[in-house]
Amino acid sequence: MINNLFKWIWQYFDVLCFLAALIFAVWGCFLLSFTAGVFSIAVGLVILGYLSEKIANLH
């Protein structure tokens, strides 16, 4: 069971790292200022939307 969990995590490891990096970038922008945080959320959502469309078109 644990072996299957590690296989699943390793399969999506790059996606998890990308999402973690995006979360920390947004958090850092909020630490700078509220306005920068809001704009970083907008940019992050645009990037996520674009990448999800690219992934959906692969299959």
Backbone torsions as a table, in degrees:
resi	resn	phi	psi	omega
1	MET	NA	-46.4	179.4
2	ILE	-66.8	-35.4	178.1
3	ASN	-62.2	-41.1	177.4
4	ASN	-65.3	-36.8	178.3
5	LEU	-63.5	-43.8	178.8
6	PHE	-65.7	-36.6	176.6
7	LYS	-63.8	-41.6	179.3
8	TRP	-65.5	-44.7	179.7
9	ILE	-63.5	-42.8	-179.0
10	TRP	-65.5	-32.6	179.4
11	GLN	-65.5	-35.1	-177.7
12	TYR	-110.4	19.7	-174.7
13	PHE	-61.8	-41.9	-179.4
14	ASP	-65.6	-36.3	177.8
15	VAL	-67.7	-42.4	178.7
16	LEU	-63.4	-40.0	178.1
17	CYS	-65.8	-40.5	178.0
18	PHE	-62.7	-45.0	179.1
19	LEU	-64.9	-39.1	177.5
20	ALA	-64.5	-41.6	178.2
21	ALA	-63.7	-40.0	178.5
22	LEU	-65.1	-41.3	179.0
23	ILE	-63.2	-44.7	-179.3
24	PHE	-70.0	-32.0	176.1
25	ALA	-66.3	-42.2	177.4
26	VAL	-64.7	-42.6	178.3
27	TRP	-60.6	-43.8	177.8
28	GLY	-62.4	-38.7	177.6
29	CYS	-66.9	-37.1	176.3
30	PHE	-65.6	-31.8	177.0
31	LEU	-68.0	-30.6	176.6
32	LEU	-70.7	-54.2	176.9
33	SER	-167.0	160.5	-179.8
34	PHE	-65.2	-41.0	-179.2
35	THR	-63.5	-43.9	177.7
36	ALA	-63.1	-36.5	178.0
37	GLY	-64.7	-42.6	179.1
38	VAL	-64.9	-43.5	178.5
39	PHE	-66.1	-34.5	178.8
40	SER	-69.1	-33.3	174.1
41	ILE	-63.4	-44.1	179.1
42	ALA	-60.8	-46.2	-179.8
43	VAL	-65.2	-41.8	179.4
44	GLY	-62.5	-41.0	178.8
45	LEU	-68.2	-36.1	176.3
46	VAL	-63.9	-44.2	179.4
47	ILE	-63.9	-44.6	178.8
48	LEU	-63.2	-40.4	177.6
49	GLY	-63.2	-43.7	178.9
50	TYR	-63.1	-46.3	-179.2
51	LEU	-66.8	-35.9	178.2
52	SER	-67.6	-34.7	175.6
53	GLU	-68.1	-39.7	178.1
54	LYS	-64.1	-40.9	179.1
55	ILE	-67.3	-40.5	-179.3
56	ALA	-64.9	-32.6	-179.4
57	ASN	-79.3	-10.8	178.0
58	LEU	-72.6	-27.7	-175.2
59	HIS	-100.3	NA	NA
